[in-house]
Amino acid sequence: MAPSIFSRFFPLLLLTLTSVAAVGVELEKRDDAAAKKLVPGGYIPKKFPAVLGLILYGFSGILHWIHFARSPVRWILALPIGMITMAIGFGLRLYFVSHMTKGIYIAMYLFILLSPCLYLAADYAILSHLTATFDKSITDRALLIRPTRIVRIFVWSDVLTFLIQAGGGTMLTNDNPNTRKLGSKVAMIGLILQGLSFMLFTVLVLLFAYRVRRRFPEAWGPKRIRWEELSPVFGSTPIDEWRPLLFVVVITCIGILIRSVFRLIEFAEGSNGYLQSREGFFYALDALPLWISMSLYCIVWPARFTQNTRESSAAAFQMGPGSKVGLATGVA
């Protein structure tokens, strides 16, 4: 079921982003003297932070693609694609400094606003595949919903909020102040719904970790985490120590929630609000938390932790009333 959902989700996202770029190119051909009015807070983006964002997201995206080439699994494609589209957004931000046209602004704004939707989709897929490496007796008692339903529920929620944000973000670039005001409200509704959905996902992750540790200590593993198993970073061999991946998912949840709260406050203040009129807040509370959290996957590549199947691991368990249950990969 999960592959079919992603096969529908990615074309929709890529089509939207491609359309945004195409519209930007078309609008760039027109003379738009009022382009400066489109910039939030009326400021022109600084070149150096934009260059830094382009380099950092581009570098992490390249590392993700190297990992993908060594461990090609389709369900993780959201991660490298999201890093590259974010890098494209910063490239357009840099280009906008010297080419202040409406088309470039629209493309820049939507690439940066919508690319994080792919990070959410990546986390959904990671938790779904990670929990699938456990025996069903563990997931039934530790996970609130089935692993296969994680992707089905949360990705479709992401698709809905993505479309709402795309519509609101497009309206925000309109010359009419009333339309921009309405667009701000629409985008804020999309962010609120996305934030609530991701908060539920975060609770799901934390509750799963808590229940496994309390109810299945053998599955949780020894107190000391074997970090040395992560070496070499660009290896392709499966890793039995699953907890580093879980911890990285938790960190990414924190980074995404920081960004979500910032965006909500920003939209609530309006186009000339305190946060939107100061570029530093965007980098400190949006770009930086996302880059740090998602770049951790350059070290902890998810596909290496999820290569064991439930079927091959079932023999590692002793089932029955009162029996202790260990992790499929042999951590217990």
N, C-alpha and C positions, 0 to 999 in steps of 0.2 A: 504493500500500500504506500509506503513512504516514497519509493522512487517515482511513482506516478504523480504524487503531489508536487515533488520538486520539479518534475519534468513540465508541470503546468506553471509553477511559480516563477522559475528562472526566465522562460521566454517572456512572460508578462513584464518582469522587472527590466530585462534587457531591452525589450521593445520600448518601454517607457523612457528609459535613459537615452536610448538611441534617438527616439523622437525628440526628446529635449535638446539633444545636441544638434539635430537637423534644424529644428526651429531656431536655435541660436544662430546657426550659420546663415539662415535666411534673413533673420532680423538684423544681423550684423551689416548686411548690405545697405540698410536704410540709415539715413542720417537721423540720429536721435540725440538732440542737444539736451534733452531732459534726463539723460541717463543718470547723472549724478544724484538726482532726486530719488533714484531707486535704491541707493546704498543705505542700509540700515543706519540710522543715526546721522546720516549725511557725511560720514567719513569715507576716505579712499583707503582701501586695504594697503597695508605696508608690504613692500616687496620681500624683505628678509624672512618674516614668519611664513609667508606663502611658499617661498623657496624651500624653507626648512620642512614644512609640511609635505611638500611634493617629494622631497628626498626621503624623508622618514617613512612615509606610507608606501612610496615606490619601492624602497629597499626591503621593507617587511613583506610587501606583496611578492617581490621576486623570490625571497626565501620561501614563502608559502608555495609558490609554483614549483620550486626545486623539490620541496617535500612531496608535492602532489605527483611530480614526475616519477619519484622513487616509490611512492605508495599510492597509485592512482585509484581512488575510490570516489564515485560520483557524489556521494552524499556530503562530502566536505568541500565541494566546489564553491559554496557560498562564501567561504572564508577568503580564498585568494582573489575571487572576483570582487568582493567587497573592498579589499585593500586597494586594488588597482583603480576601481571607480572612484574611491575617495582621493587617490593620488591625482586622478584626472580632474576632480573638483578643485584641488589646490593649484593644478596647472592652469585651469581656467581662471582662478582667482588672481594668479600672477599675471596672466594675459589681460585681465580686466583692468589692471592698474594703468596700462598704457592704451587700452582700447575700450573705453567706457561706453559700450553700446548695450542696448536693452537685451539683445539676443544672448550676448556673452554672459550678462548678469543672470538671466534666467537659467541658463545651462549650469553656471557655477553654483548658483544657490541650490538648485534641485539635486545636483550630484552630491553636494556636501550634506544636504538635509536627509536624503533618502538612502544613501549608501549604508548607513548603520543598520537598516532593516535586514541586510544580508548577514550582519554579525549576529543578530538575534536568531535568524534562521539557522546559522551554523551552530549556535549553542543548543538549539532544540535538537538538531540531528545528533550532536555529540552525546547529549544525555541519553537519547533514545538508544544509540548503539552501545554506549558504555553499560547501561543497565541490562542490555540484552546479553552481555557476557556472564551475567549471574544466573544461577539456577532459578527456575520459576518460583520455587518455594521462598526465595528471598525477595524477589520483586513483588510478589503478591502481598507480602507483609510490610515491605519497606517503601514501596512506591504507591502513590495515591491512584495513579492510572497506569494502564498498560504501556510498555515502552513504545509499541507501534502507534499508540494514540497520541503520544507526545507531539510527534511531528504533525499528525493530522489536525489536531486541535490548534496548536500554537502557530503553525505556519499559515493556516487559513486566517487566523486572527491577524497575523502580520500582513497578509495580502490586503485585507480590508482596511487596516489602519494606514498601510502604504498608499492606497488609492486616495484615501481622505487627505492625507498629508500632501500628496502630489497635487490634488485639486486646490487645496488651500495655499500651497506654496506658489502655484501658478498665479492665483489671484493676487498674491502679495506683490507681484511685479507689475501690476496694472497702474496706469497713471492716475486713475480715479481714486481719491482718498477713501471714499466710501467702500469701493471694491476691495482696497487693501485692508480696510478695517474688517470687512467680512471674511477675507482670506485669512487674516490672523486668527479669527475665531474658529474657522473651519480647521486650520492646521492645528490649533490648540486642542480641538476635540479629538483629532487623530492622535496627537501625542498623549492625551489623557488616556484614551482607550489602549494605546500601545503600552503606556506605562503600567496601567492596571494589569494588563495581560502578562507583562514581563515580571511584575511583582509576584503574581501567582506562580509563574515559572520558578522564580528565585526561591519562594517558599517550598516548592516541590523539590528543588535541589537540596536545600538545607535539611528538610525533613527526611529525605532519603538518606543523606549522610548520617544524620542523628540516629535513625532507626537501625541502620546497618551496624553502626558502632555499638549501640546498646544491646540489640537483640541478636546480632551475629558477630561476636568478637573475633571468631576465627576467620570470617570473611573479611572483616576490617583489616586484619593482619597485625603484625608486630608494631610496637610503639614507634620504633625507629623506621622512618621511610627510607627505602633504598634509592636515594637520589642518583647513585652512581649508575643505575640501570639506564638513565637517560643518555649516557654516552655510548657511541658518538651521536651528536645532535642530528646529523644527517643520515643516520643508519636507517635501515628498513626492516630490521628484525623486530618481532613482537616484543612488547615489554609487559612483564607480569605485574609489576608494581603499578596498580591502577590509580592510587590516591593522588599522585601529582596532577593527573588530568582533572580529577574532581576539584581539587583546590584551584586550578586555573579557571575552571568554569565558574567557580564562586567569585574569583577576582574579576572576571569579565562581567559578571552580573553587577558587581559594585560599580565598575566603570560605566556600564550602560545606564544604570540608575542615576548616577551623578549627572550624566549627560541629559537624561530625560527630565530631571528636576530643573536643570538649568534652562532647557528649552521651554518648559512649561512657564517658568517665571518670565522668561524673555518675551514670549508671545502674549502673556497676560499684561505686561507693561505697555505693549504696543510698539509701533515702528520707531518711535522716538524715545523709547524708554531708556533707563539708566544702563541696563546690560547691553542692549543693542547698539547704543551709542559709544561703547567702549570695546574696542577690538580685543583687548587682552583677556576679557572674560570668555570669549569664544574659544581662544586657544587653551586657557587654563581649565575650563570646565566642560569642554566639548572635545576638541581635537586631541588634547594630551591624554585624558583618561582613556579614550577609545584606543589610541595608538599603543599606550603601555599595555593595556589589558589584552588586546588582540595580538600584539606582537609576542606575547608569552607563548603563543602557539608555534612560534618559530623554534622554540626549544622543546616544548611539549607537544609534538605533532599528534593529533588525535587518532589518526589511522593506526598508529603503532600500538595503541592500547586497546583496540577493539577488534583485533584479528581473530580472537578465539570465539568460537560459536557456542551457543548454549548446548547443542547436541554433543559436541566433542567434550564438553566440560561436565556433563551430567554424571559421568562415571566417577568423578572426583568427590561426589557427595554420598553420604550415608543417610538415607532417608528413613523417616520413622518418628514416632512420638518420642520427644525428649532427646533426639539425636542432635549433635552440633553440626552446623552447616558451614562449609568453607567456600571460598571463592573458586570459581571454575579454573582459574589460571594457576592455582597451586600456591597462593599466598599463605593460606592457612597452615 
